[in-house]
């Protein structure tokens, strides 16, 4: 039986690959994939290396998958 329990937490550097995949999937759904130019390295730099940049929150299920 699947649980409906989720944890909201700040994104961590090890989430970047999955976040980029989610961004890519959204771009494909919106038929804007050709406009997606960011890379995993770009996302990691903006989220975790540049001060004053954006912050990201993620939701994680019981299996620790981002949802």
Phi and psi in degrees as a GROMACS rama.xvg file:
@    title "Ramachandran Plot"
@    xaxis  label "Phi"
@    yaxis  label "Psi"
@TYPE xy
-79.524  136.989  UNK-2
-89.241  150.76  UNK-3
-103.314  27.1783  UNK-4
-91.5857  129.319  UNK-5
-131.552  151.789  UNK-6
-118.227  129.562  UNK-7
-97.6735  128.51  UNK-8
-147.782  165.175  UNK-9
-67.4531  142.404  UNK-10
-64.7613  150.017  UNK-11
-122.513  159.496  UNK-12
-53.2333  -32.9673  UNK-13
-74.1596  -2.26556  UNK-14
-90.4321  -10.1849  UNK-15
-58.01  -44.8982  UNK-16
-59.9284  -45.0577  UNK-17
-70.4332  -37.2014  UNK-18
-61.8111  -43.6408  UNK-19
-62.981  -37.6231  UNK-20
-64.4688  -40.8454  UNK-21
-63.7444  -41.2979  UNK-22
-63.6966  -42.6855  UNK-23
-62.9192  -43.6977  UNK-24
-61.2797  -39.5988  UNK-25
-65.8607  -42.1142  UNK-26
-61.1296  -41.5598  UNK-27
-63.1695  -46.8194  UNK-28
-58.4487  -40.5576  UNK-29
-84.433  2.99352  UNK-30
58.6813  40.2555  UNK-31
-124.375  19.4706  UNK-32
-57.8838  -33.4888  UNK-33
-68.0176  -15.4918  UNK-34
-92.7751  -8.47733  UNK-35
-80.8968  110.855  UNK-36
-116.723  -10.6508  UNK-37
-69.2561  149.975  UNK-38
-114.604  171.992  UNK-39
-57.4389  -42.5847  UNK-40
-62.2788  -40.4041  UNK-41
-59.9607  -47.837  UNK-42
-63.286  -44.3592  UNK-43
-61.5394  -42.9814  UNK-44
-62.5682  -47.4847  UNK-45
-66.0467  -41.6843  UNK-46
-77.5414  -34.5144  UNK-47
-123.44  -12.3503  UNK-48
-111.943  -31.4622  UNK-49
-90.8527  128.045  UNK-50
-75.0908  146.757  UNK-51
76.3716  9.19863  UNK-52
-81.8987  -174.996  UNK-53
-68.0661  161.408  UNK-54
-116.533  151.885  UNK-55
-126.835  140.35  UNK-56
-116.534  146.817  UNK-57
-129.628  156.321  UNK-58
-109.484  135.369  UNK-59
-125.852  134.653  UNK-60
-86.8415  -176.579  UNK-61
-59.6187  -27.9199  UNK-62
-87.2772  5.74273  UNK-63
66.1379  29.1599  UNK-64
-91.038  141.023  UNK-65
-73.3543  136.928  UNK-66
